C-alpha cells in the first residue's frame, strides 16, 4: 500500500516570500468561534478567508482519554462550562494568530505551519493552545483546496485513492463509557468486503445484530451508548465483550468476514504506585498482562491492539510486538509526534501509528509523523476523537495519506456517520481507481491474518 504522497504545494513547499499582497490565495482574514462537540463541551471552530473569496473551515476535536505527551489543549478555567470553555483559544486565533498570518499564502502549508509554531514558541503549544493552532492549520488547507477547485484529499495528494478499512468500535469501555469494562474499545474490522461501501454495510448489520444480542442477554439498558457510539453492556470481563462481538457477527450472517481489535488505553488503568494494571478486578504486572493479551489474541482472532501498556512503557510495547505477530498501535505512546515515534522505531515498540492531527498541533507535523511511520514500515491508522463534531475532515485526510485504516467510532450518531458518509462520497468520486484493501489488513510488516 502506498504511503503519504502529499503534494509539494501543500506539505513541502517553503520557497517564496511569506507575504503576498493581493495574491488570490493570500490570507485575508481569520475568524474563530466557540462551538460544542458531541459531548456538549466547547471546542474551537476556525474560518480562513482568502483574497479570492475562498473559505476554509475546520472544527478541532477533543479527546477524553488523552495522552500526557499530547500538545496542550487550552481551556479557560473558571465556572463557565465548568472551566472547559475555549474562549481564550478563540481570542488567540482572532487576536494573535490571524493578524500574524494575514497576507501569507494558504497554499504554502509548511511555511504557514512553521509560522504558527514560531508564534507559539513553546514545545507543547501551551502559549496559544494546540487547539487554536490546529484549527488555523487545517482551515488554511481547506481554504487553499477550495481556491484550487479540488476536494481536500485531492488537493493534498494527487495520488490519494485508498479507501480506509474501518476499525469499527462497537462496544465502549474505559473513559469512553460509564460501564465496567477497563478496555476502551472492542472493535470489528470488515476485511472480506470488496469496497468501502460494502464494508460499511456489513459493519452496520453487525452493529444492529449486536444490539439484539445484548438486549436478549442483558435487557434494553445494554443498548446504552458510549462516547463513540458503541454499546455499553453490563460486563466487566474483556473476554465476555469479545464473545459478544463474535455473536453479533454470527447473528448478522458474516462469520469469517471480520477480524477483531482492541483499544486498551492502558495508561488509564495503570497504577504507577506499584507498577501494575487493574483489569476486571485483577491486579496484573506488565508481564502478566502481556500473557493475557497473547491468550486472547489466539482465542478471539485479534489482529490489532492499540495502547496495550502505559504511555511510557516502550519495553512492554516492544515485547508484545515481537511476540504477538499482530498490529500493535501506539496512540498515547506516540501522540502523532515524530520525536516520540522515532523513539518507538529505535526500540521496535509497536508497528503502527494512530494518527490524530490535533495531537501535535499542525497539519505539517502530523504529515511528517505519517511519513516517518511509513518509511520505517509502520502502518498508519487515522483517528477521530471521542469529543468530535460533524466535521468529516479525517475522511479526506485518510484518503490523502493512503493510510488504509480509519477509526471513527460506531456507525451511528452524526459526528461518527459524517466521516463514513464522506468516505462513501469519496469512493463514488474516485470511481474505478478507488481501492479498498480489506484482505490486506493490517499492513504492518509484522502482521498476520486470521
ZIBELTA-V847754 format. One record per backbone hydrogen bond with DSSP energy under -0.5 kcal/mol. NH is the residue of the N-H (numbers start at 1). CO is the residue of the C=O. Records with the same first field share a line. If there is no record, write none. Layout:
BEGIN
NH: CO / CO
END
This chain:
BEGIN
5: 400
7: 156
10: 7
11: 7
12: 7 / 8
13: 8
14: 12
20: 103
23: 20
26: 23
27: 104
28: 49
29: 49
31: 47
33: 45
35: 33 / 43
37: 41
38: 388
40: 37
43: 35
45: 33
46: 58
47: 31
48: 56
49: 29
50: 54
51: 26
52: 24
53: 50
56: 48
58: 46
60: 44
61: 59
62: 387
66: 64
70: 67
71: 359
72: 124
74: 72
75: 73
76: 85
77: 83
82: 79
83: 80
84: 81
85: 80
90: 86
91: 87
92: 88
93: 89
94: 90
95: 91
96: 92
97: 92
98: 93
100: 96
101: 97 / 98
102: 98
103: 27
104: 101
106: 25
108: 105
109: 9 / 107
111: 13
112: 108
113: 109
114: 110
115: 111
116: 112
117: 113
118: 114
119: 115
120: 116
121: 117
125: 122
129: 125
130: 72
131: 72
132: 129
133: 129
134: 130
135: 131
136: 132
137: 133
138: 134
139: 135
140: 136
141: 137
142: 138
143: 139
144: 140
145: 141
146: 142
147: 143
148: 144
149: 145 / 146
150: 145
155: 151
156: 152
157: 153
160: 157
162: 399
163: 161 / 435
165: 404
167: 406
168: 166 / 188
169: 167
170: 168 / 186
171: 186
172: 231
173: 184
174: 181
176: 173
177: 174
179: 177
184: 263
185: 263
186: 171
187: 261
188: 168
189: 259
190: 166
191: 189 / 257
192: 257
199: 195
200: 196
201: 197
202: 198
203: 199
204: 200
205: 201
206: 202
207: 203
208: 204
209: 205
210: 206
211: 207
212: 208
213: 209
214: 210
215: 211
216: 212
217: 213
218: 214
219: 215
222: 219
223: 220
224: 221
226: 230
227: 176
229: 226
231: 170
232: 224
235: 233
238: 236
240: 237
241: 237
242: 238
243: 239
244: 240
245: 241
246: 242
247: 243
248: 244
249: 245
250: 246
251: 247
252: 248
253: 250
254: 249
257: 254
259: 189
260: 301
261: 187
262: 304
263: 185
264: 262 / 306
265: 306
266: 307
268: 265
269: 266
270: 267
271: 276
272: 270
274: 271
275: 271
276: 271
277: 284
278: 269
279: 277 / 282
282: 279
284: 277 / 282
289: 285
290: 286
291: 287
292: 288
293: 289
294: 290
295: 291
296: 292
297: 293
298: 294
299: 295
300: 296
301: 297
302: 297
303: 260
304: 260
305: 327
306: 262
307: 329
313: 310
314: 312
317: 313
318: 314
319: 315
320: 316
321: 317
322: 318
323: 319
324: 320
325: 321
327: 303
329: 305 / 327
330: 352
331: 329
335: 331
337: 334
338: 336
341: 337
342: 338
343: 339
344: 340
345: 341
346: 342
347: 343
348: 344 / 345
349: 344
350: 317 / 348
351: 328
352: 328
353: 379
354: 330
355: 353 / 381
356: 354
359: 356
360: 356 / 357
361: 357
366: 362
367: 363
368: 364
369: 365
370: 366
371: 367
372: 368
373: 369
374: 370
375: 371
376: 372 / 373
377: 374
378: 373
379: 351
380: 403
381: 353
382: 380 / 405
383: 355
384: 407
387: 62
388: 386
395: 392
396: 392
397: 393
398: 394
399: 395
400: 396
401: 397
402: 398 / 399
403: 398
406: 165
407: 382
410: 228
412: 410
416: 413
417: 413
418: 414
419: 416
420: 416
421: 417
422: 418
423: 419
424: 420
425: 421
426: 422
427: 423
428: 424
429: 425
430: 426
431: 427
433: 430
434: 431
435: 161
437: 163 / 435
438: 436
440: 437
441: 438
445: 377
447: 444
END
